[in-house]
Amino acid sequence: MLDRYANQSLTWKHVTAINEYNEPTYSSTTIKGRKETGFKMIRNSQGQESVSSAQVFTESAIEVNDLIDDKLVMAVDTQIKLDGAVGFREVYLK
């Protein structure tokens, strides 16, 4: 669904583990997506209002607390297609 518009290469750092100091460790990979900058008021995973500085549209399985281009993922909105499959994810960055 996003193939035509997801023409940017983005660095995705997925949380793989939490170390003994309660800090996340990441594994890095390159994904395709579309990144748009601009401020938007959103609700984060705790339900609090926050300001997002960028949005990413991708088909990758991004989760909250991951990093995209070294920016923290604050919220993820999954868009479902009519057949019930995941179409794409709208990711909000700090």
C-alpha positions as CSV (number, residue, x, y, z in Angstrom):
1,M,0.0,0.0,0.0
2,L,2.9,2.4,0.8
3,D,5.3,1.1,-1.8
4,R,5.0,4.1,-4.1
5,Y,5.5,6.6,-1.2
6,A,7.9,4.8,1.1
7,N,11.0,5.8,-0.8
8,Q,13.2,6.9,2.0
9,S,15.8,4.7,3.8
10,L,15.5,5.1,7.6
11,T,17.6,3.6,10.4
12,W,15.4,1.6,12.8
13,K,16.9,0.6,16.2
14,H,14.7,-2.0,17.8
15,V,14.9,-2.6,21.6
16,T,16.3,-6.1,22.1
17,A,16.9,-6.2,25.8
18,I,17.2,-4.2,29.0
19,N,20.6,-4.3,30.7
20,E,21.3,-4.4,34.5
21,Y,21.2,-0.6,34.6
22,N,17.7,-0.6,33.2
23,E,18.9,0.9,29.9
24,P,17.7,-0.6,26.6
25,T,20.1,-2.2,24.1
26,Y,19.3,-1.9,20.4
27,S,19.8,-3.8,17.2
28,S,20.0,-1.6,14.1
29,T,18.5,-2.2,10.6
30,T,17.5,-0.1,7.6
31,I,13.9,0.1,6.6
32,K,11.8,1.8,3.9
33,G,9.3,4.5,4.9
34,R,8.3,8.1,4.5
35,K,9.3,10.6,7.1
36,E,7.5,13.9,7.4
37,T,8.6,16.6,9.9
38,G,6.1,18.9,11.6
39,F,4.7,19.4,15.1
40,K,1.6,17.6,16.1
41,M,-0.2,17.1,19.4
42,I,-0.6,13.4,20.2
43,R,-1.3,11.1,23.1
44,N,1.6,8.9,24.0
45,S,1.5,5.3,25.3
46,Q,0.7,6.5,28.8
47,G,-2.3,8.6,27.6
48,Q,-0.6,12.0,28.2
49,E,-0.6,14.8,25.7
50,S,2.8,15.3,24.0
51,V,4.2,17.1,21.0
52,S,5.5,15.0,18.1
53,S,8.2,16.5,15.9
54,A,7.9,14.0,13.0
55,Q,5.8,11.2,11.6
56,V,7.0,8.1,9.8
57,F,4.8,5.9,7.6
58,T,6.1,2.3,7.3
59,E,5.1,-1.3,7.0
60,S,7.8,-2.4,9.5
61,A,6.7,-3.6,13.0
62,I,7.9,-0.5,14.9
63,E,7.1,-0.3,18.6
64,V,7.1,2.4,21.3
65,N,10.6,3.1,22.7
66,D,12.3,2.1,19.5
67,L,14.5,4.7,17.7
68,I,14.1,5.9,14.1
69,D,17.0,8.0,12.9
70,D,18.0,8.4,16.5
71,K,14.6,9.9,17.5
72,L,12.4,8.1,20.2
73,V,9.2,6.5,19.1
74,M,6.4,8.0,21.3
75,A,3.3,6.4,19.8
76,V,2.4,4.0,17.0
77,D,-1.0,4.0,15.2
78,T,-1.6,0.8,13.2
79,Q,-3.8,1.2,10.1
80,I,-5.8,-2.0,9.3
81,K,-6.9,-2.8,5.7
82,L,-10.4,-4.0,4.8
83,D,-9.3,-7.6,4.8
84,G,-8.1,-7.3,8.5
85,A,-4.4,-7.3,7.7
86,V,-2.0,-4.6,8.8
87,G,-1.7,-2.0,6.0
88,F,0.9,0.3,7.5
89,R,2.0,2.0,10.7
90,E,1.9,5.7,11.5
91,V,4.8,6.3,13.9
92,Y,5.1,9.5,16.0
93,L,8.7,10.6,16.9
94,K,9.8,12.9,19.7
